[in-house]
């Protein structure tokens, strides 16, 4: 696929790296020559120096025959205008824009073909907000991603000593949870993936990814670790777009929220926007402030400012002072591995969330959801099955008959309103939504081919 990416920042660079690694023809446009040069040194892609919304620059980038335009510059206006120009001048089939301002997002009519011609708009702030909200909903989880409109969830947890299923074989799971169906999709032991079988034994400290119907997630988590108490008190360090959105989302529940904001003007604005949250003007990395606000009683401390270093320092301090869980927003991927699992429980990457939202539109075949996991090394996919037994490699076949790529497991099948946890004898029917987990995303193309419809495969 020929793809033009506007913006060579962190999101654009991550996206280019993901897509170029899958044999797509990628060209990146940016007005920052240094970013462009750095990107071209690291990745085998085309680059164009210039403003992404200028027609001649788009033409130089290959817009005449590009199949997709992804505009992820720092400017909402540039992104939206570029989509409109690509549609008007080049009839680009698919146009995606990153739009951060809530003022635009509340007006859906703006994005129609006869208006701004944006086929899909994404808001990184909203994606991160939703992600953090799910982690707060399941306090013991390391990762939580949704499929089938929220009916199925893939959850990653660390197995603890004393968990009922720890040191036992996976085949014993039905005995522990009669009537509750779930499937372990992958296990990571000391950073290395293990494809689970019935006789696989879960060890303490394993990172376990399982698939279950949403209502069964807490029960499955209780098999792997002691269930953490529900989150009742949250402190948010930073009252920017993400902090404000997250505070509003948490206000709708019984969670007590405190927001710490360094800017006096922004703190005043937050106090006017929030109804049930307490807004504090100060530095979240100030030990005295955290102590005065009873940080030792805090269930979750979320550092969500725009400064990686400030987020890391405040989260580490909060954890040392007694916060039960510390989460930190980190833009630089190189920092994530340094801090996660140590003093900071969970590091959250905004660009990884954004890339995940975009990948489903790039994949071949009917991919509804794609979630990039473990810093992009693994993926979870929701694919829709089409065709019949003659034209499809999966329709009418039991899972044990399907030749899955190495390291790939099917976790669940969603058929209408019914959630079927995958077993060896589960048969695939047309229009099923299949949830897959890949420990190595290099097999993405093989999975895509598996779910594409051909003239005849038998």
Secondary structure in CASP SS format (residue, H / E / C, confidence):
PFRMAT SS
TARGET T0000
AUTHOR 0000-0000-0000
METHOD secondary structure of the structure
MODEL  1
X C 1.00
X E 1.00
X E 1.00
X E 1.00
X E 1.00
X E 1.00
X C 1.00
X C 1.00
X C 1.00
X H 1.00
X H 1.00
X H 1.00
X H 1.00
X H 1.00
X H 1.00
X H 1.00
X H 1.00
X H 1.00
X H 1.00
X H 1.00
X C 1.00
X C 1.00
X C 1.00
X C 1.00
X E 1.00
X E 1.00
X E 1.00
X E 1.00
X E 1.00
X E 1.00
X C 1.00
X C 1.00
X H 1.00
X H 1.00
X H 1.00
X H 1.00
X H 1.00
X H 1.00
X H 1.00
X H 1.00
X H 1.00
X H 1.00
X C 1.00
X C 1.00
X C 1.00
X E 1.00
X E 1.00
X E 1.00
X E 1.00
X C 1.00
X C 1.00
X C 1.00
X C 1.00
X C 1.00
X H 1.00
X H 1.00
X H 1.00
X H 1.00
X H 1.00
X H 1.00
X C 1.00
X C 1.00
X C 1.00
X C 1.00
X C 1.00
X C 1.00
X C 1.00
X E 1.00
X E 1.00
X E 1.00
X E 1.00
X C 1.00
X C 1.00
X C 1.00
X C 1.00
X H 1.00
X H 1.00
X H 1.00
X H 1.00
X H 1.00
X H 1.00
X H 1.00
X H 1.00
X H 1.00
X H 1.00
X H 1.00
X H 1.00
X H 1.00
X H 1.00
X H 1.00
X C 1.00
X C 1.00
X C 1.00
X E 1.00
X E 1.00
X E 1.00
X E 1.00
X E 1.00
X C 1.00
X C 1.00
X C 1.00
X H 1.00
X H 1.00
X H 1.00
X H 1.00
X C 1.00
X C 1.00
X H 1.00
X H 1.00
X H 1.00
X H 1.00
X C 1.00
X C 1.00
X C 1.00
X C 1.00
X C 1.00
X C 1.00
X C 1.00
X C 1.00
X E 1.00
X E 1.00
X E 1.00
X C 1.00
X H 1.00
X H 1.00
X H 1.00
X H 1.00
X H 1.00
X H 1.00
X H 1.00
X H 1.00
X H 1.00
X H 1.00
X H 1.00
X H 1.00
X H 1.00
X H 1.00
X C 1.00
X C 1.00
X C 1.00
X E 1.00
X E 1.00
X E 1.00
X E 1.00
X E 1.00
X E 1.00
X E 1.00
X H 1.00
X H 1.00
X H 1.00
X C 1.00
X E 1.00
X E 1.00
X E 1.00
X E 1.00
X E 1.00
X E 1.00
X E 1.00
X C 1.00
X C 1.00
X C 1.00
X C 1.00
X C 1.00
X C 1.00
X C 1.00
X C 1.00
X C 1.00
X C 1.00
X E 1.00
X H 1.00
X H 1.00
X H 1.00
X H 1.00
X H 1.00
X H 1.00
X H 1.00
X C 1.00
X C 1.00
X C 1.00
X C 1.00
X C 1.00
X E 1.00
X E 1.00
X E 1.00
X E 1.00
X E 1.00
X E 1.00
X E 1.00
X E 1.00
X C 1.00
X C 1.00
X E 1.00
X E 1.00
X E 1.00
X C 1.00
X C 1.00
X C 1.00
X C 1.00
X C 1.00
X C 1.00
X E 1.00
X C 1.00
X C 1.00
X C 1.00
X C 1.00
X C 1.00
X E 1.00
X E 1.00
X E 1.00
X E 1.00
X E 1.00
X E 1.00
X E 1.00
X H 1.00
X H 1.00
X H 1.00
X H 1.00
X H 1.00
X H 1.00
X H 1.00
X H 1.00
X H 1.00
X H 1.00
X H 1.00
X C 1.00
X C 1.00
X C 1.00
X C 1.00
X C 1.00
X C 1.00
X C 1.00
X C 1.00
X E 1.00
X E 1.00
X E 1.00
X E 1.00
X E 1.00
X C 1.00
X C 1.00
X C 1.00
X H 1.00
X H 1.00
X H 1.00
X H 1.00
X H 1.00
X H 1.00
X H 1.00
X H 1.00
X H 1.00
X H 1.00
X H 1.00
X C 1.00
X C 1.00
X C 1.00
X C 1.00
X E 1.00
X E 1.00
X E 1.00
X E 1.00
X E 1.00
X E 1.00
X C 1.00
X C 1.00
X H 1.00
X H 1.00
X H 1.00
X H 1.00
X H 1.00
X H 1.00
X H 1.00
X H 1.00
X H 1.00
X H 1.00
X C 1.00
X C 1.00
X C 1.00
X C 1.00
X E 1.00
X E 1.00
X E 1.00
X E 1.00
X C 1.00
X C 1.00
X C 1.00
X C 1.00
X C 1.00
X H 1.00
X H 1.00
X H 1.00
X H 1.00
X H 1.00
X H 1.00
X C 1.00
X C 1.00
X H 1.00
X H 1.00
X H 1.00
X C 1.00
X C 1.00
X E 1.00
X E 1.00
X E 1.00
X E 1.00
X C 1.00
X C 1.00
X C 1.00
X C 1.00
X H 1.00
X H 1.00
X H 1.00
X H 1.00
X H 1.00
X H 1.00
X H 1.00
X H 1.00
X H 1.00
X H 1.00
X H 1.00
X H 1.00
X H 1.00
X C 1.00
X C 1.00
X C 1.00
X C 1.00
X C 1.00
X E 1.00
X E 1.00
X E 1.00
X E 1.00
X C 1.00
X C 1.00
X C 1.00
X H 1.00
X H 1.00
X H 1.00
X H 1.00
X H 1.00
X H 1.00
X H 1.00
X E 1.00
X C 1.00
X C 1.00
X C 1.00
X E 1.00
X C 1.00
X E 1.00
X E 1.00
X E 1.00
X C 1.00
X H 1.00
X H 1.00
X H 1.00
X H 1.00
X H 1.00
X H 1.00
X H 1.00
X H 1.00
X H 1.00
X H 1.00
X H 1.00
X H 1.00
X H 1.00
X C 1.00
X C 1.00
X C 1.00
X C 1.00
X E 1.00
X E 1.00
X E 1.00
X E 1.00
X E 1.00
X E 1.00
X E 1.00
X C 1.00
X C 1.00
X C 1.00
X C 1.00
X E 1.00
X E 1.00
X E 1.00
X E 1.00
X E 1.00
X E 1.00
X E 1.00
X C 1.00
X C 1.00
X C 1.00
X C 1.00
X C 1.00
X C 1.00
X C 1.00
X C 1.00
X C 1.00
X C 1.00
X C 1.00
X C 1.00
X C 1.00
X E 1.00
X H 1.00
X H 1.00
X H 1.00
X C 1.00
X C 1.00
X C 1.00
X C 1.00
X C 1.00
X C 1.00
X E 1.00
X E 1.00
X E 1.00
X E 1.00
X E 1.00
X E 1.00
X E 1.00
X E 1.00
X C 1.00
X C 1.00
X E 1.00
X E 1.00
X E 1.00
X E 1.00
X C 1.00
X C 1.00
X C 1.00
X C 1.00
X C 1.00
X E 1.00
X C 1.00
X C 1.00
X C 1.00
X C 1.00
X C 1.00
X E 1.00
X E 1.00
X E 1.00
X E 1.00
X E 1.00
X E 1.00
X C 1.00
X C 1.00
X H 1.00
X H 1.00
X H 1.00
X H 1.00
X H 1.00
X H 1.00
X H 1.00
X H 1.00
X H 1.00
X H 1.00
X C 1.00
X C 1.00
X C 1.00
X C 1.00
X C 1.00
X C 1.00
X C 1.00
X C 1.00
END
